[in-house]
């Protein structure tokens, strides 16, 4: 009886000791080439996932930003300037880009806050879009710095294309300082002067007024000649006796509007 028990223990020891060794011998560790292939496959999957996320989230952010920027106006509220609408749309895209860079990394979030706090730009910016493009450049640089090259490249191309489309439909305008002198009745004729400016789609803001003269800062469409507006203004007095002076200013120097 004891002999049978000893035989069973010996067979079990041999089975559980030899068989795993045979299995391990039949399944050798992967070669270095297989490790490299797996790393390449994983990198390709990461890049594809990164590109897919950017291709979906950035356009969605632009669309939602456009919905907010182009929301219906209340009656009597001032008209929105195209440059403000464009800036709001780009801000939504930049916000999505920054969140794509941050992901779930708390360290990246603190890093972005630290970098943003160091940025100081003291020069006057005439176009609000330029300030947003600065933020976009910062976000693209952060993406490149953490190795998100596909995200940085795709975001740059998407922002350039978005800006190109919006600026293509942006109305071309000229900025003037307009002075109107219609004699002693100039102040009395001011409502009619502004009605003429509205008729020609000339945005205006009063700068100064006196009994014999009013001055405006105006933004006029490029395709409307100042001669036509001048004739409309001088026609407000008998025999067209009036003086109208247009002084063109560098674009972007006007400050009125919402």
C-alpha positions as CSV (number, residue, x, y, z in Angstrom):
1,X,0.0,0.0,0.0
2,X,2.8,2.3,0.9
3,X,4.5,1.5,-2.3
4,X,1.5,2.5,-4.3
5,X,1.3,5.8,-2.5
6,X,5.0,6.5,-3.1
7,X,4.6,5.8,-6.8
8,X,1.7,8.2,-7.0
9,X,3.6,11.0,-5.3
10,X,6.6,10.4,-7.5
11,X,4.4,10.5,-10.7
12,X,2.7,13.6,-9.6
13,X,6.0,15.4,-8.8
14,X,7.3,14.4,-12.2
15,X,4.2,15.6,-14.0
16,X,3.9,19.0,-12.3
17,X,7.6,19.6,-12.6
18,X,8.4,18.4,-16.1
19,X,5.3,19.4,-18.0
20,X,5.5,23.2,-17.2
21,X,9.1,23.1,-18.1
22,X,8.2,21.5,-21.5
23,X,5.5,24.1,-22.0
24,X,7.9,26.9,-21.3
25,X,10.5,25.4,-23.6
26,X,7.9,25.2,-26.4
27,X,6.9,28.9,-25.9
28,X,10.1,31.0,-26.0
29,X,10.1,34.7,-25.2
30,X,9.3,37.0,-28.0
31,X,12.2,38.2,-30.1
32,X,13.3,41.9,-30.0
33,X,11.9,42.3,-33.5
34,X,8.4,41.3,-32.2
35,X,8.7,43.9,-29.5
36,X,9.6,46.6,-32.0
37,X,6.6,45.6,-34.2
38,X,4.3,45.8,-31.3
39,X,5.6,49.2,-30.3
40,X,5.1,50.4,-33.9
41,X,1.5,49.1,-34.0
42,X,0.8,50.8,-30.7
43,X,2.2,54.1,-31.9
44,X,0.2,53.9,-35.1
45,X,-3.0,53.2,-33.0
46,X,-2.2,56.2,-30.8
47,X,-1.7,58.5,-33.7
48,X,-4.9,57.4,-35.4
49,X,-6.8,57.8,-32.1
50,X,-5.3,61.3,-31.7
51,X,-6.2,62.3,-35.2
52,X,-9.7,60.9,-34.9
53,X,-10.4,62.8,-31.7
54,X,-9.2,66.1,-33.2
55,X,-11.1,65.6,-36.5
56,X,-14.3,65.2,-34.6
57,X,-13.9,67.6,-31.6
58,X,-12.5,70.7,-33.3
59,X,-15.2,70.9,-36.0
60,X,-17.9,70.4,-33.3
61,X,-16.3,73.1,-31.2
62,X,-16.3,75.5,-34.2
63,X,-20.0,74.7,-35.0
64,X,-21.1,75.2,-31.4
65,X,-19.1,78.4,-31.2
66,X,-20.8,79.6,-34.4
67,X,-24.2,78.9,-32.9
68,X,-23.3,81.1,-29.9
69,X,-21.7,83.8,-31.9
70,X,-24.5,84.0,-34.5
71,X,-27.4,83.7,-32.0
72,X,-30.5,85.8,-32.8
73,X,-30.3,89.5,-31.8
74,X,-32.9,91.1,-29.7
75,X,-34.8,93.9,-31.3
76,X,-33.0,97.2,-30.8
77,X,-29.7,95.7,-29.8
78,X,-26.6,96.8,-31.7
79,X,-25.4,94.8,-34.7
80,X,-22.5,92.5,-34.1
81,X,-19.2,93.2,-35.8
82,X,-17.9,90.4,-38.0
83,X,-14.5,90.4,-36.3
84,X,-16.2,89.8,-32.9
85,X,-18.2,86.9,-34.3
86,X,-15.0,85.4,-35.9
87,X,-13.1,85.8,-32.6
88,X,-15.8,83.9,-30.6
89,X,-15.7,81.0,-33.0
90,X,-11.9,80.7,-32.9
91,X,-12.0,80.9,-29.1
92,X,-14.2,77.8,-29.0
93,X,-11.7,75.9,-31.3
94,X,-8.8,77.0,-29.2
95,X,-10.5,75.8,-26.0
96,X,-11.1,72.4,-27.5
97,X,-7.5,72.2,-28.7
98,X,-6.2,73.0,-25.2
99,X,-8.4,70.3,-23.7
100,X,-7.2,67.8,-26.2
101,X,-3.6,68.6,-25.2
102,X,-4.4,68.4,-21.5
103,X,-6.4,65.1,-21.8
104,X,-6.5,63.4,-18.4
105,X,-3.1,64.6,-17.4
106,X,-3.2,66.8,-14.3
107,X,0.5,67.7,-14.8
108,X,-0.2,69.1,-18.3
109,X,-3.1,71.2,-16.9
110,X,-0.8,72.8,-14.3
111,X,1.9,73.2,-17.0
112,X,-0.5,75.1,-19.3
113,X,-1.6,77.4,-16.5
114,X,2.0,78.1,-15.6
115,X,3.0,78.9,-19.2
116,X,-0.1,81.0,-19.8
117,X,0.7,83.1,-16.7
118,X,4.1,83.8,-18.1
119,X,2.8,85.2,-21.4
120,X,2.8,89.0,-21.5
121,X,2.0,90.9,-24.7
122,X,2.0,94.7,-24.2
123,X,1.6,95.9,-27.8
124,X,-1.8,97.1,-28.9
125,X,-3.7,94.6,-30.9
126,X,-6.1,96.2,-33.4
127,X,-7.8,92.9,-34.6
128,X,-9.1,90.6,-31.8
129,X,-8.5,87.6,-33.9
130,X,-4.7,88.3,-33.6
131,X,-5.0,87.8,-29.8
132,X,-6.9,84.5,-30.3
133,X,-4.3,83.3,-32.8
134,X,-1.7,84.0,-30.2
135,X,-3.5,81.6,-27.8
136,X,-3.8,79.1,-30.7
137,X,0.0,79.3,-31.3
138,X,0.6,78.7,-27.6
139,X,-1.7,75.6,-27.7
140,X,-0.1,74.2,-30.8
141,X,3.3,74.7,-29.2
142,X,2.2,72.9,-26.1
143,X,0.9,70.0,-28.2
144,X,4.2,69.7,-30.0
145,X,6.1,70.0,-26.7
146,X,4.3,66.9,-25.2
147,X,4.7,64.9,-28.4
148,X,1.2,65.3,-29.8
149,X,2.6,66.0,-33.3
150,X,-0.4,64.9,-35.3
151,X,-2.8,66.9,-33.1
152,X,-0.6,70.0,-33.4
153,X,-0.3,69.6,-37.2
154,X,-4.0,68.9,-37.7
155,X,-5.1,71.8,-35.4
156,X,-2.8,74.2,-37.2
157,X,-4.3,73.3,-40.6
158,X,-7.8,73.4,-39.3
159,X,-7.4,76.8,-37.7
160,X,-5.8,78.2,-40.9
161,X,-8.6,76.9,-43.0
162,X,-11.2,78.2,-40.6
163,X,-9.7,81.7,-40.5
164,X,-9.4,81.7,-44.3
165,X,-13.0,80.9,-44.8
166,X,-14.2,83.4,-42.3
167,X,-12.0,86.2,-43.5
168,X,-13.1,85.5,-47.1
169,X,-16.6,86.5,-46.2
170,X,-15.5,89.4,-44.0
171,X,-16.8,92.7,-45.6
172,X,-14.0,95.0,-46.8
173,X,-14.2,98.4,-45.3
174,X,-12.3,101.7,-44.9
175,X,-12.1,103.8,-41.8
176,X,-12.4,107.6,-41.9
177,X,-12.7,110.6,-39.7
178,X,-15.7,112.5,-41.2
179,X,-16.3,116.2,-40.6
180,X,-19.5,117.8,-41.8
181,X,-20.0,121.6,-41.9
182,X,-23.4,122.7,-43.2
183,X,-23.4,126.1,-41.8
184,X,-25.3,127.4,-38.8
185,X,-28.0,124.7,-39.1
186,X,-25.4,121.8,-38.8
187,X,-26.5,120.8,-35.3
188,X,-30.1,121.0,-36.3
189,X,-29.5,118.8,-39.3
190,X,-27.6,116.1,-37.3
191,X,-30.5,113.5,-37.4
192,X,-30.7,113.9,-41.2
193,X,-26.9,113.7,-41.5
194,X,-27.0,110.4,-39.7
195,X,-29.9,109.2,-41.7
196,X,-27.8,109.7,-44.9
197,X,-25.0,107.8,-43.4
198,X,-27.3,104.9,-42.6
199,X,-28.7,104.9,-46.1
200,X,-25.2,104.3,-47.5
201,X,-24.5,101.6,-44.9
202,X,-21.8,103.7,-43.2
203,X,-21.3,102.8,-39.6
204,X,-20.7,105.9,-37.5
205,X,-20.0,107.2,-34.1
206,X,-20.2,110.9,-33.0
207,X,-16.9,112.4,-31.9
208,X,-17.7,116.0,-31.5
209,X,-20.5,118.5,-32.3
210,X,-20.9,122.3,-32.4
211,X,-23.4,124.7,-33.9
212,X,-21.5,124.8,-37.2
213,X,-19.8,121.4,-37.4
214,X,-20.1,117.7,-36.5
215,X,-17.4,115.1,-36.5
216,X,-17.8,111.3,-36.8
217,X,-15.6,108.2,-36.8
218,X,-17.0,106.1,-39.6
219,X,-16.5,102.7,-41.2
220,X,-17.6,102.7,-44.9
221,X,-17.8,99.8,-47.4
222,X,-15.0,99.8,-49.9
223,X,-17.4,99.7,-52.9
224,X,-19.2,102.9,-51.8
225,X,-17.4,106.0,-53.0
226,X,-17.1,109.0,-50.6
227,X,-18.3,111.3,-53.4
228,X,-21.8,109.7,-53.3
229,X,-22.1,110.2,-49.6
230,X,-20.7,113.7,-49.8
231,X,-23.4,114.6,-52.4
232,X,-26.1,113.2,-50.1
233,X,-24.9,115.2,-47.2
234,X,-24.5,118.5,-49.0
235,X,-27.9,118.1,-50.6
236,X,-29.3,118.7,-47.1
237,X,-28.8,122.5,-47.5
238,X,-29.9,124.9,-50.2
239,X,-27.7,124.9,-53.3
240,X,-25.5,122.2,-51.8
241,X,-23.5,124.8,-49.9
242,X,-21.6,122.7,-47.3
243,X,-18.2,121.3,-46.5
244,X,-17.5,117.6,-46.0
245,X,-14.0,116.3,-45.2
246,X,-12.9,112.7,-45.2
247,X,-9.6,111.7,-43.6
248,X,-8.8,108.1,-44.0
249,X,-7.3,106.3,-41.0
250,X,-5.3,103.0,-40.8
251,X,-7.8,100.1,-40.6
252,X,-8.3,98.8,-37.1
253,X,-8.0,102.2,-35.3
254,X,-11.7,102.6,-34.8
255,X,-12.9,101.6,-31.4
256,X,-16.7,101.8,-31.6
257,X,-19.1,98.9,-32.0
258,X,-19.9,95.9,-29.7
